[in-house]
């Protein structure tokens, strides 16, 4: 294997871990991702630090938990005071380029306080989360000037003021009419855009063009796909590639709907959950969701073939993961957010091309890893210092290299539901619509502000049907989990303006500074 040179950090949006063949799905076709797993390490227990796009991604990009990076929901900007992967790389003369989605929200108030605007180089970088944007495309609404996709579509004959709405997320109904992808009933129909002009194809093209332009120059790229996230509209032939009987059975039962936790009960009143409670919705959406995943895999195969031909596989660290999963009707829920493994567990495959990782190729690793581990791993692989006074994740290289290392026995996640209907339904304010969770090998515990605790025994109840949050027999387990949460929360890195070495140098050093207090 070659010398460490490039990094390809691939993220899929809303991709469940159990919806890849290498993670056990019996019907879905993902041969290229499966081959990537055989080439590196497949982490079987990888977890996000929030089940929401924005805060989850900010944890990937900062190496910090939502409680410290502060971007706790999609509409909450990442503070200009937070240091991201792109900024760490720029300090060593590298740039982090973006093709796709980030969900970074601009901290306008922070920029104004520093008298910066988006026109300056620093203002532009802080506004973009430290990314040099090849093409920024978040995929939830009509793209703006940050993306070349609308102009690309118009050049290929999709004439419209808003080709994304009119073609990309619109489908062709049974009589040839255009139907909206916002209605999940239409997920059975093909997108009005041709496959080669779809979102996944376009963003893969952007990545390939960038690699070709770089030539022998080293690079770090975040290739961030918007699929299989809703709208669940797949282009032909992927819309009809799978039948309902080739989808995983829905995980739910009637008993869990009765005496449910108040916040869960509120989430089940969201429109997406009401829709996904219907069998017709599940049998319509799940096949399209799987089709979008196979389409993604096919285009990753196109990308990996190019990298193989050009020798990039020999000197590129590849990380493949997702920002969270998708309920798809499990537990009578739609979307994501809540503390079920369905949402919190994601695929994570890491391929280190160096000889040091040869012993672990093809390994399925059972140790628990988190989103916050990605940034320190990238920095370490590039030989950059790890600012551990800020970083809250772990460097994965010792695991990838088969070195003996003491590892964590729990992972943590958070939820801020202040912006959601569920906050109104439960009578909360923006100050107390919060929850924190710890997951160990056996237990999933959730601490809700001003609501009952939750507890699941994952050994006896892996599908999380039976909430033991009020069970007197489990009082000691809940107390232990609360102690874990408190210890974790107390250890978060809030002192970020000085590093540990500076603290050591300044300890008991007042006399060196000419301050002789306390002398007799």
N, C-alpha and C positions, 0 to 999 in steps of 0.2 A: 504494500500500500504506500501511497505517496505522502508528501509532506503536508502538514496542516495548512490550508490555504483559504478555503471558502466555507461559508455556512449557508445552508438552505433550510429555513424555518417555515414549514408548511402548516397551515391551520385550516381545518374545515369548520364550518359554522353549524352548530347544533347537531353534531354527529354522535350518535350513541355508540358506545364501545361494542355492544353486542350486535351491531349491524355491519360487521366485517367478517369475512369468512375466517380469517386467522384468529378472531376472537370468538368463534364458535357458531356463527349463524349458518344454519344448514342449507340455505338456498341461495343466498346472495353471492354474486360473482364479483370478487375483488382481487384478481390474480396479481396485479402490480403492487398493491399494498401488502399482500401476503408475501410476495417475493422480497419486498423491502424488509419485512419482519425477519425473514430467514437470513438476511444479510447483516442484521444488527441485533438489538435487544428489544423484545416486545414486553413492555411493562404491563402486567396484568391488573395491577391495582394502582392506576394513575387517577388522581382526583383533582378537580378544580377547586379554587378557593372562593368561588361564588358561582351559583347556577344561573347567572345573568351575564349577557354578552359583555357589556362595558366593564364592570368591575373585574370579571374574570380575565379579560384581556389586559387590563391595567396591571394585574398581578403578574401575568406573563412578561409584560414589558418593563416592569420595575423590579421584579424579584421581591415584591412586598405584598403583604396581605391588605385587603380593602380597609381594615381599621387603621392602617398607617398611611397607605397612599391616598385614601380619602374619597376616591371616585366610586362611591358605593352603589350607584345606579347608572343606567344608560344616559340619563340627562345631566349627570353631575360631572363637571369638568375635572380633568386631572390637573392638580395645582402646578403652576410653573416652577414651584420649589421642588417637585419630584424629579429625580434623575432617571432617565430611561435608557434602555439598551443603546439607542442611537447616540446618546450623549457620551456614554462610556466608550463607545467605539471611536467617536470623533476625537477623543482625547489621545487615542493611539494612532490617529491618522487614517482611520477607516470610516466608511459611511455605511449606514443601514438603509437599504432601499426597500420600498414597498410596492408590491403589486397586489391590490385588492383592498380588503376591509381592515380597519383598525377600531372603529367606534370611539376614537379619540375626540373628546369635546374640547373646544378652545376655552381656556381660562381667560376670558376677556377682562375680567376685573383684575386678575393678576398682571396681565400685560399692561393694562392702563396704569396700575400702581407703579410699575417699573418704567413707565414712559416708553413702552415699546409698541410697535404696531406690526401688522402682518407683512409690511413691505420690507422691513429690514431682514437680514439673513437670520439673526438670532430670533427675531419675532416669528419669522416663518417656521423655523425649526421647533420652537416652543409650541407654536400653534398646531403643528403636525405630530407632536409627541416624539420628536427627534428623528422622524423618518424623512428620507429623500424620496418623494413620491413619484414613482414611474407612472402609476395610475391608481388613484384613490377611488375605491368603489365599495360603498357599504351595503348596497343591495336591498335597502328597505323602502326606498323612495326614488323618485326620479333623480338621476345623477346630475350634478352641477358641473361647474368648470373644472373641478378637481379630477374629472374622468374624461377620457376621450371616447368612451363607449357610445354615447348618443350620436356623435359625429360619425363614428365607425358604422353604426347601424344605418344612418341616413345614406352613407356612401354605398351601402349594399342594398339599397332599395326600400328600406323601411321608412317611408316618408311620413313624418308626423312631428308635431311640436313636442310630443312626449313618447318617443318610440319604446321606452321601457314599459310604460303602462299599456300602450296599444299593441305591442308585439311580444315583448319578453315575458311579461307576466299575464298576458292574455292567451287564451287557448282557442282552438278552432272547434266549435261545437259540432254536433252530429249533422247539422244541415249546412255546415260551412260558415256559420255565423261566428262573430267574435264574442267570447264570453270571458268574464273577469276572473283572474286567478285569485282575487281576494275571497271569492266564494269557494270554499274547499270542495264543494260538490263537483267543481269543474276540474279537479285534479286528475280525473280519468281521461281527459282530452289532451292532445298534443299542443305544445306552445306554438304560437303563431310565428315564432322566429325559428329559422332552420338551425339544426344542431351545430353546424360549423360557425354560426354567428351567435351562439348562446353565451351566457355569462361565463360559464366554466371554460368553454373553448377560447373565448376572448382573453381571459386572464392568463391562461396557459400560454397563448401566443405572446403576451407581454413579457412573461418570464423568459421564454425562449429567445425573443429578440434581445433582451437585456444580456443574457448569457453570451450570445453571439457578439454583441458589441463590446463586451468586456475583454474578449480574447484571453490573453495570459494574465491580465490584471486581476488581483484577488478581489473578492466581493463577499458581502453578507446581504442576503435577501430574505425578506418576509413575504412569502407567497400565501396570501390569505383569501381563500375561496368563500363565497357567500352561500354556497349550497352545502348540504341539503336543507338549509333554513327555509322557512316559508317565504313567499308564496310557493306552495308545493306544485309548481307547474314545470313539467319536464318536456324537453323537445322529443320529437319522434326520432328513434324508436323507443326511447327509454321510458316514455309514459306508459307503455303497454308491455314492458319487458317481464313484469312479475304479476302473478295472480294473487288474490287474497290468501289462498291456501299455501302460498309460498312465503308468507309473512309470519313472524313470531306471534304466538297466541297472546292476546291481551292479558295483562296481569292485573286482575281486579276481582273483587267479590262484593256481594251485597252487604256483608257484615261490616266492612270498613266504612260504609256510608252512615252508619248509625252511631250516635254518640261520638262523632268525629271531633278531633281537635278544632277549636273555633277558627283558627287561621286556615286550616285545610278546608273546613266547611265553607269559608268565605271564598277561597280560591276555586272551589267547585261551582261557584255561582258566576265566575267569569264566563264571558261568551264562548271563548275557545274551549273551556272545559265542558260547557253544556253541549257544544257541538260534538266533541270527542266522546261524550257519553253515549252517543248513538252508534250502533253497529255499522250503519251505512257510512258514517264518516270514517271510521277506522278502516273499513274494507276499501274505501276509495283512496284515502290519503296514503296509507302504508305502502301499497305497491308503487306509487309515484315517488315516495321518499326513497325507497330502495332503488328505483331507477335512477334517481339523481346521484345516488352514491356510486352506482356502477359507472355512470357517465364520468364522475369525478375520477374514478379509478382508471378508466380508459385514457383520460387526458394526462394523468400522472404517468401512465405507461409511455405516452408520447414524450413527456419531459425526461423520464429516466432513460429512454432509448437514446435521446440526444446526449445526455450526460455520459452514457456508456461509450458512445461513438467518439466523443471528444475528450475522453479521459477525465472528465470532471468527477466521476464516481470514485476516482482514486485519491482525491484530495479535498473532498467536500464533506463536512459534517452535515447530516440530514436529520432533521427532527420533524416528525409527523404527529400531529395531535389535533384536538378540538377544544372549543371554548366551553362546551357543556353538551348535555344530551337533549332529549326531547321525549316527553311523556307519551305522545301519540295515543292517548286514551288510557294508558296504564293508571290505575288508582283513580279512575274517573276524572282525569286531569288532562289538560292540553298545555302546550308550551313547556316551561322548565321551572327554574327558580327554587323549588322546595328540596328538602334534604332526603331524597331517595337516591340510591345508587344509579337508578335509571338516568338521572340528570347529572349527578355529581361525578360519576365515573366516566372517564373518557379514554379513547385509545391514545397510547403514546408509544411510538417506535423511534428509537435513536440508533443511527448508523454512524459509528466512528470508523473511518477508513484506515486509521493507523494500526500498525502491527500490534500495538499494546492491547487492542480490542479483539484480536483474533480468537482468543480462548472463549469468548462469550457469544460468538456469532450464532444466531438461531435460538438463543436462550429465551425462555419465557420467564421473566423475573417477577417474583411474588412480593418483593418488598414494596412498601407504599411510597409513592412519589407524588409531588404536588406541582401545580402550575408555577409556583415561585422558584422551582428548581431549574427551570429552563435558562434563565438569564445567567446565573452563575456558571452553568455548564458551558454555555457559549463563550463566556469570557475566559474561563479556564482553558478551554480547548484552543483558543487563540493566543494563549500565553499571557493574558492580561491579568493585572492584579484584581483581587476580589475585595471590594470595599465592604467588609463585613459589619461595619458600623451602620450600614444601610440595609444590606441584603438579608432577607429572612429565609431564603431557600438554601438548598444544599447542592453542591457540585456533584453531578452524577458520574463523573469520569471514573472515580474509584470502583463504582458498581460496573460500569462498562468494561473496565480493565480487569475485573475479577479479583480486585484487591480486598483483603479483609478490612472491613470498616464497620464500626458500630453505627447502627441505623435507627431511624425513628420507629415508633410503634403506634403512632396516631397521626391523623391529618385533620385539617381544620377548614371550615367554610363559613360564610356569612351571608346574610340576606337583609337588605334594606327595602321594605315594601311600601315606603312612604308614598310613592307615586301611583300605587295600584288601587283598584277598586276595593280589594280586600282590606285595605286600611280603613276605608270609610265604613265598610260593613262590620268591622270589629270595633269601631269607635275609637280608633287610635289617632294620635297626633303625629306630625313628622318627627317628633322627638322620641317616640317609643315604639315605632313600627320597625323593630329590629330583632334579629335572631342570630345566634352563633351556634355552631355545631362542632362536635368532635366525633371522629370515627376511629375506632380501634379495630383489631381483628374481629372482635366479637360484638361490640356495641356501637350503635349509632345513637348519640344523645344530642338533643336540641334544647338550648336555653332561649326561651322567648321572653322579651320584656313584657311584663304585665299580662302574661298568659301562662297556662300550665306547661310544664316541661314535657318533652317527648323522649321515649327510650325504646329502642328495638334491639332484640337479641338476634343478631344476624346469623348465629349458628343454628338456632332453633327456627328462625323465621326470616330466611334470606330475602323474601319478597316484601318484608316490612308491612305485614298486614296487622299485626297485633301491637298496639301502642302500650307500653308498660310504664308510661310516664306518671301514672297515678297508682300503680300497683305497690301496696305497702311492702311486699316481699322483696322489691327491688330498690328500697330506699337507700341502702348502702351503696349500690351500684351507681345510683344517681348522684350521691354525695361524692363518690370518687370521680365521676365524670365532671362534676362542677369544679372540683379541685384541679383537674387537668386543664379545663378551660381557663381558670384563674391563673394557673402557672404560665400557660401559653400567653395569655393576654398581658400579664405582667412583664413578660420577656420580649415584647415587641420593640422594635428599634425606633424609638421616638427621638433620641438624641442623635441628630444626623449632621450637625454642622461641624463636629470634630470627630476624628477617628479614634480608635482605641489607643493607638500609639501616642497621640497627643495627650490623651488623658493620663497615660502612664508617665509621660515626661513631666506633666504638670502636677502630679500628685506630691503633696508635702514639699512643694518647691517654692513656697512663698518667700523664704529668706534669700533665695537666689535672685528673687525679683526686688530685693531691698525692703521687704515687708517683715519687720521683726516684732510682730505682735506677740503679746503674752510674756515677754521677758521680765524678769525681776531685777 
